[in-house]
Amino acid sequence: MDMTKAVIWALIAAFIIKIFVFDFMIAQGHSMEPAIKSGTVLVISRLRYGFRLPWRQNYSIRWAKPVTGEVLVFYTPSGELAVKRCITLTERNEFIAEGDNSQLSYDSRSYGPVPMDNIIGKVLGF
C-alpha cells in the first residue's frame, strides 16, 4: 500500500511540474532549422516570463519579457502552436517572431505581432 501511495504522489507531483514549471514538446517542421531540427525534443520553461493558471489566457503575474534572440513557444494569433525566435518587442506588449529558416517559416511576417499573453514559455534546451 505504501508503494501505491508513493506512485500516486509522484504522478501528482509530475503533473503539477508539467503544468506549471516545465513542459516538453517535439519540434515539428523545418522553420527553425538548422538550430532546431524536426523531431527534436524541446524543454520549455513555463515560468520564465511569469505565472499563468492553465485555464486562463492571460498571465496572472508577469515578471519578465522575452529578450531578442530567445526561442519561444507560443500560440499564433490564429491559435496554432509555434516555436520561433523573438526578433523584437513592440510598444503594445507584443513581440515579432521569426523562424530561423526564413524560406520555410510561417511567422510574424505572415500573421503580424503576437501578444505577450500568447507565450507558453521559453525553450531551454534542444
C-alpha positions as CSV (number, residue, x, y, z in Angstrom):
1,M,0.0,0.0,0.0
2,D,2.9,2.4,0.7
3,M,4.3,1.9,-2.8
4,T,0.9,2.8,-4.3
5,K,0.8,6.0,-2.3
6,A,4.3,6.9,-3.4
7,V,3.5,6.3,-7.0
8,I,0.3,8.4,-6.8
9,W,2.1,11.3,-5.1
10,A,4.9,11.0,-7.7
11,L,2.4,11.2,-10.5
12,I,0.6,14.2,-8.9
13,A,4.0,16.0,-8.5
14,A,5.0,15.3,-12.1
15,F,1.6,16.6,-13.3
16,I,2.0,19.8,-11.3
17,I,5.5,20.3,-12.6
18,K,4.4,19.8,-16.2
19,I,1.5,22.2,-16.0
20,F,3.2,25.0,-14.0
21,V,7.0,24.7,-14.3
22,F,8.5,22.7,-17.2
23,D,7.0,21.1,-20.3
24,F,8.3,19.0,-23.1
25,M,7.3,19.0,-26.8
26,I,8.6,17.6,-30.0
27,A,9.5,20.1,-32.7
28,Q,7.6,19.6,-36.0
29,G,8.5,21.2,-39.3
30,H,11.6,22.9,-40.7
31,S,11.0,26.6,-39.8
32,M,13.7,26.6,-37.1
33,E,16.5,24.7,-38.9
34,P,19.4,24.5,-38.6
35,A,19.1,25.3,-34.8
36,I,16.2,23.0,-34.2
37,K,15.5,20.0,-36.4
38,S,12.1,18.4,-36.8
39,G,11.7,15.7,-34.2
40,T,13.9,17.4,-31.6
41,V,12.6,17.1,-28.0
42,L,12.4,20.6,-26.5
43,V,12.4,21.5,-22.8
44,I,10.2,24.5,-22.1
45,S,10.3,26.8,-19.0
46,R,6.7,27.8,-18.3
47,L,7.9,30.2,-15.5
48,R,10.4,32.2,-17.4
49,Y,8.1,35.2,-18.0
50,G,5.5,34.8,-15.3
51,F,2.9,32.6,-13.8
52,R,-0.3,31.6,-15.5
53,L,-3.1,29.2,-14.5
54,P,-3.6,26.6,-17.2
55,W,-7.2,27.6,-17.8
56,R,-6.5,31.3,-18.2
57,Q,-5.4,33.0,-21.3
58,N,-3.5,35.8,-19.5
59,Y,-0.6,35.7,-17.1
60,S,-1.7,36.2,-13.5
61,I,1.7,37.6,-12.7
62,R,4.4,38.6,-15.3
63,W,7.9,39.3,-14.1
64,A,9.8,39.3,-17.4
65,K,9.5,39.8,-21.1
66,P,11.3,37.9,-23.8
67,V,14.7,39.1,-24.9
68,T,15.6,39.4,-28.6
69,G,17.0,36.1,-29.8
70,E,15.2,33.8,-27.3
71,V,13.3,30.9,-28.7
72,L,9.7,30.9,-27.6
73,V,6.8,28.5,-27.7
74,F,3.5,30.4,-28.1
75,Y,0.1,30.4,-29.8
76,T,-0.1,32.4,-33.0
77,P,-2.9,34.9,-33.4
78,S,-4.9,32.2,-35.2
79,G,-4.4,29.7,-32.3
80,E,-1.7,27.5,-33.7
81,L,1.2,26.3,-31.6
82,A,4.5,27.7,-32.8
83,V,8.2,27.6,-31.9
84,K,10.0,30.7,-33.2
85,R,12.7,33.2,-32.2
86,C,11.8,36.6,-30.7
87,I,13.1,39.3,-33.0
88,T,11.8,42.4,-31.3
89,L,9.3,43.7,-28.8
90,T,6.7,46.2,-29.8
91,E,5.2,49.1,-27.7
92,R,1.8,47.3,-27.3
93,N,3.0,44.3,-25.2
94,E,3.6,42.3,-28.3
95,F,6.6,40.6,-30.0
96,I,7.7,39.8,-33.5
97,A,8.6,36.2,-34.1
98,E,10.5,34.7,-37.0
99,G,11.8,31.2,-37.8
100,D,15.5,30.7,-38.4
101,N,14.7,29.1,-41.8
102,S,13.0,32.2,-43.3
103,Q,12.2,30.4,-46.6
104,L,10.0,27.8,-44.9
105,S,8.8,29.8,-41.8
106,Y,5.2,30.8,-41.3
107,D,5.8,33.6,-38.7
108,S,5.1,37.3,-37.9
109,R,5.8,38.2,-41.5
110,S,2.5,36.5,-42.3
111,Y,0.4,36.9,-39.1
112,G,1.8,40.0,-37.5
113,P,2.8,40.8,-33.9
114,V,1.9,38.3,-31.2
115,P,0.5,39.3,-27.8
116,M,2.8,38.6,-24.8
117,D,0.0,36.6,-23.2
118,N,0.2,34.0,-26.0
119,I,3.6,32.9,-24.8
120,I,3.7,29.5,-23.2
121,G,7.4,29.6,-22.3
122,K,11.0,29.8,-23.3
123,V,12.8,26.8,-25.0
124,L,15.6,25.9,-22.6
125,G,17.3,23.1,-24.5
126,F,17.3,21.3,-27.8
